[in-house]
Amino acid sequence: MTVKFQYPGNIAPVIIAAIFAIMTAAGCRNNAAVASCRDSAERIGSFYTEYIETWLADEEDFEARRQAVLERYVAQSLLDRLHSSQLDFDPFLQAQDCDRSVLEKLTVERCADRDNACRIALWDEFNRQYRIVILEIDADGMISGIDGMFR
């Protein structure tokens, strides 16, 4: 008995779907990881929204409010490293201050080439360009590293 396989008339959609499936699997290995990747980017977006709003509020209790936001989103090990460092700029903003345009033009996306990392684009109104920050996310969804500084 001979079985013949017939290719569909238009194979392009099949090839495109296969390529998309391979690319998705490369970034997130399974359905739980796909949800985790999406959740990581959403969580980092929430962090930056709260963090920048704290900067913009310019209230007397700024440092206490900033610390509360950090404690909700940043792993203790990274907080310890940040507290012991002598930086003259904010490592999450890659700047000494920010304005409303940073929040308005904020973009957060999962790094396609690295598991558990998000790429954040922060608008720099003065230089008219984006600053890029890569944050590493641990299994608990906490920020555990800042690429190029604290890993």
Wavefront OBJ file of the C-alpha trace (Angstrom):
o trace
v 0.000 0.000 0.000
v 1.367 3.403 -0.948
v 0.363 6.583 0.838
v 0.830 9.851 -0.979
v 1.245 13.112 0.871
v -0.159 16.153 -0.847
v 1.238 19.577 -0.071
v -1.427 22.205 0.375
v -1.862 24.496 -2.587
v -0.520 27.526 -0.705
v 2.122 26.440 1.788
v 3.210 29.984 2.747
v 0.745 30.309 5.679
v 1.934 26.970 7.064
v 5.577 28.056 6.875
v 4.812 31.428 8.482
v 2.899 29.743 11.305
v 5.775 27.302 11.867
v 8.348 30.114 11.990
v 6.180 32.072 14.448
v 5.809 28.997 16.673
v 9.575 28.420 16.689
v 10.308 32.079 17.489
v 7.752 32.112 20.309
v 9.143 28.870 21.720
v 12.672 30.315 21.634
v 11.643 33.248 23.843
v 9.242 31.419 26.130
v 9.581 27.666 26.394
v 5.984 26.729 27.304
v 2.528 28.197 27.912
v 3.293 28.983 31.558
v 6.458 30.772 30.472
v 4.554 32.737 27.815
v 2.203 34.017 30.527
v 5.178 34.672 32.786
v 6.944 36.700 30.083
v 3.848 38.824 29.501
v 3.321 39.222 33.263
v 6.974 40.278 33.722
v 6.672 43.083 31.195
v 3.368 44.232 32.713
v 4.861 44.140 36.216
v 7.903 46.152 35.111
v 5.574 48.647 33.419
v 3.685 49.011 36.708
v 6.945 49.481 38.585
v 8.110 52.259 36.276
v 4.732 53.988 36.337
v 4.694 54.057 40.151
v 8.386 54.901 40.385
v 8.242 57.820 37.945
v 4.993 59.131 39.453
v 6.824 59.185 42.802
v 9.631 61.231 41.230
v 7.169 63.646 39.629
v 5.118 64.170 42.798
v 8.084 65.969 44.415
v 6.643 65.628 47.898
v 8.393 65.897 51.255
v 8.121 62.160 51.863
v 9.704 61.391 48.467
v 12.419 59.078 49.805
v 9.977 57.029 51.916
v 7.557 56.680 48.984
v 10.387 55.786 46.606
v 11.650 53.150 49.044
v 8.152 51.648 49.374
v 7.909 51.272 45.585
v 11.366 49.683 45.427
v 10.503 47.208 48.181
v 7.370 46.093 46.286
v 9.220 45.369 43.035
v 12.963 44.881 43.686
v 14.606 41.785 45.187
v 16.255 42.356 48.559
v 19.665 41.284 47.229
v 19.575 44.056 44.621
v 18.293 46.592 47.148
v 21.266 45.744 49.381
v 23.706 46.254 46.497
v 22.056 49.569 45.570
v 22.193 50.855 49.161
v 25.903 50.056 49.432
v 26.785 51.725 46.102
v 27.837 55.340 45.678
v 25.979 56.308 42.506
v 25.334 59.913 41.532
v 22.361 58.929 39.361
v 19.309 56.725 39.595
v 20.126 53.305 38.097
v 16.497 52.597 37.123
v 16.208 55.889 35.234
v 19.850 56.071 34.105
v 19.641 59.771 34.991
v 19.675 62.179 37.920
v 16.059 63.233 37.429
v 13.145 62.860 35.055
v 10.146 64.711 33.687
v 6.647 63.734 32.545
v 7.876 62.841 29.024
v 9.715 59.834 30.482
v 6.425 58.391 31.701
v 4.453 59.405 28.611
v 6.927 57.735 26.205
v 7.887 54.776 28.391
v 8.106 51.415 26.622
v 8.675 48.038 28.246
v 9.173 44.804 26.343
v 10.470 41.365 27.116
v 13.964 40.718 25.744
v 13.606 38.209 22.933
v 17.184 36.996 23.308
v 17.211 36.584 27.107
v 14.853 34.706 29.368
v 13.630 36.672 32.381
v 14.767 40.102 31.181
v 12.902 43.211 30.083
v 14.113 46.100 27.936
v 12.947 49.523 29.053
v 13.178 52.593 26.827
v 13.185 55.855 28.778
v 12.781 59.082 26.841
v 15.436 61.749 27.464
v 13.816 65.050 26.502
v 17.059 67.022 26.875
v 19.054 64.806 24.465
v 15.986 63.902 22.376
v 16.729 60.174 22.468
v 15.874 57.047 24.446
v 17.999 55.620 27.249
v 17.827 51.822 27.397
v 17.782 49.830 30.635
v 17.738 46.024 30.761
v 16.303 44.595 33.976
v 16.608 40.977 35.025
v 13.554 39.399 36.652
v 13.787 36.512 39.123
v 11.395 33.562 39.423
v 9.248 35.528 41.898
v 8.772 38.390 39.419
v 11.083 40.721 41.344
v 13.739 42.894 39.684
v 16.981 41.091 40.475
v 19.536 42.844 38.285
v 20.290 45.904 36.198
v 22.290 44.953 33.123
v 25.719 46.487 32.983
v 25.667 47.470 36.671
v 24.171 45.038 39.131
v 23.893 41.452 37.918
l 1 2 3 4 5 6 7 8 9 10 11 12 13 14 15 16 17 18 19 20 21 22 23 24 25 26 27 28 29 30 31 32 33 34 35 36 37 38 39 40 41 42 43 44 45 46 47 48 49 50 51 52 53 54 55 56 57 58 59 60 61 62 63 64 65 66 67 68 69 70 71 72 73 74 75 76 77 78 79 80 81 82 83 84 85 86 87 88 89 90 91 92 93 94 95 96 97 98 99 100 101 102 103 104 105 106 107 108 109 110 111 112 113 114 115 116 117 118 119 120 121 122 123 124 125 126 127 128 129 130 131 132 133 134 135 136 137 138 139 140 141 142 143 144 145 146 147 148 149 150 151
